[in-house]
Amino acid sequence: MSHSKSRIVLPAMTPGSGGRSIVCHRFGRSGARPKAYLQAAIHANEFPGAMALHHLMPMLAQADRRGRIRGEIIVVPVVNPIGLSQLVGNNHLGRYDLLGRENFNRNWPDLSGPVAERLNGKPNVAAIRSAIRAVLAAMKPVNELQALRVEVMKLAADADIVLDLHCDAEAALHLFISRRDWPGPAQALAADLGVAATLYNEPYPQSLTFSGVNSALWARL
């Protein structure tokens, strides 16, 4: 499959306004494994991660044309169109939702409970992925932010690799992972990136960050 681009339209929150959309890029073969999901700018005023993915995508497209992508790679360079639109007095406020005043990287859905209920004592990988998709399909978001979270989780929650790129105003390059990811592939990633530090959080954050709910889901099951 060559590089493809699609849009996920979010519900409009005010009369007369068009729905914002999440732009999604796919490389490799749809449904193939391993599946990797990469995103940036949950905090929509943090652009270095989005810039990194912007420069990565031509490389992925070239690898795709040469048949070098074994699985499927999904890239969402700017995952938060709500935060991207929050320009107030020429100041970009992309960290908190202005409607509900929530941090965009908090309160993501913890799927472990509802997924466990659907497994019926069959906790293998295929059954878990099927239950994840069923739980997300049954959700009925009531506003734009909830819809954003559900649609993004549909892209990420059944992936083998999930990378969420952030950047503060100033920081040393680092990885923030679950303790379960080390040692293992995260160690190789840290070496390849040349990170200054690798940090982990255990137990998983109660604030329900995007990376937290994705890593906690499999561990809890």
WODA-V431083 format. One record per residue. D_FIRST is the distance of its C-alpha to the first C-alpha in whole Angstrom. Layout:
BEGIN
D_FIRST, D_FIRST
END
This chain:
BEGIN
0, 4, 7, 8, 12, 14, 18, 20, 23, 26, 30, 32, 35, 38, 39, 37, 35, 31, 29, 27, 23, 21, 18, 15, 12, 9, 7, 5, 5, 7, 11, 11, 14, 15, 14, 15, 16, 18, 20, 24, 27, 28, 31, 30, 33, 31, 29, 28, 25, 24, 24, 23, 20, 20, 20, 18, 15, 15, 15, 12, 10, 12, 11, 7, 8, 11, 9, 11, 10, 11, 10, 9, 11, 12, 15, 18, 20, 23, 23, 26, 27, 30, 31, 30, 32, 35, 37, 41, 44, 41, 40, 37, 37, 34, 35, 37, 36, 39, 39, 40, 40, 38, 36, 33, 32, 34, 35, 31, 31, 32, 30, 32, 35, 33, 31, 33, 35, 32, 32, 35, 36, 32, 31, 28, 25, 23, 26, 26, 22, 23, 26, 25, 23, 26, 28, 26, 25, 29, 30, 32, 32, 35, 34, 31, 31, 31, 28, 26, 27, 26, 22, 22, 23, 20, 17, 19, 22, 20, 18, 19, 20, 21, 22, 24, 25, 29, 32, 35, 38, 38, 37, 36, 33, 33, 31, 32, 31, 32, 35, 33, 30, 33, 33, 29, 26, 28, 30, 28, 26, 29, 30, 27, 28, 32, 33, 36, 36, 35, 36, 36, 37, 39, 39, 36, 37, 39, 38, 34, 32, 28, 28, 31, 30, 27, 28, 31, 30, 29, 32, 34, 33
END
